[in-house]
């Protein structure tokens, strides 16, 4: 059975770990314990993505990987799009288009295909988008397997 992966791309304006003097970790602040207003904003900015992650993760089988990725981590993201897309037999032209779109604002990528890029949808809508893309990806993989003679290996 072909592995599936969902990548949730964190919005560009969401700060990453390491922002501020202590990253919000208890007992690691070099300036003593304090409340950082930027950290509070960061947590508020990350809540919608966290909610999308929780709903998508809960709504999918455990064997489907769901990952949150920083869009600046192109050393991971771009090869992951290519690997996932080739695993699901996506054409190179479509993969190149998705490589450009893959770091888009709050993109959602399913099996190397960008399925949402115009902003973070509400959690339930994101789950619907991901499920529809997974069904489409499974159908495409099975059709390709039938053509290449690997029909018995496909469990469609």
TAVEN-V893930 format. One record per pair of residues at least 4 apart in sequence whose ideal C-beta (glycine too) atoms are under 6 Angstrom apart, sorted by the first residue. I is the first residue (numbers start at 1). GAP is how many residues later the second one is. If there is no record, write none. Layout:
I/GAP, I/GAP
This chain:
1/154, 2/139, 4/60, 4/107, 4/130, 5/60, 5/79, 6/60, 6/104, 6/124, 7/60, 7/62, 7/102, 8/45, 8/60, 8/100, 9/60, 9/62, 9/98, 10/4, 10/58, 10/60, 11/94, 11/95, 12/59, 12/93, 14/31, 14/32, 15/4, 15/27, 16/54, 17/6, 18/5, 20/16, 20/19, 21/8, 21/9, 21/10, 22/6, 22/7, 24/15, 29/4, 46/4, 48/72, 51/72, 52/4, 52/71, 52/74, 53/4, 53/15, 55/4, 55/68, 55/72, 56/10, 56/70, 56/71, 56/74, 57/9, 59/68, 60/4, 69/4, 69/8, 71/32, 73/4, 74/4, 76/4, 77/25, 78/21, 81/4, 81/17, 81/18, 81/21, 81/31, 82/13, 84/27, 84/28, 85/5, 85/10, 85/27, 88/23, 88/49, 88/53, 89/55, 90/4, 90/5, 90/22, 98/4, 98/15, 98/16, 101/13, 101/16, 102/7, 102/12, 104/13, 106/13, 106/14, 107/7, 107/10, 108/7, 108/8, 109/5, 110/5, 110/20, 110/23, 111/26, 115/14, 115/18, 116/5, 116/13, 121/4, 121/5, 142/12, 142/14, 145/5, 145/9, 146/5
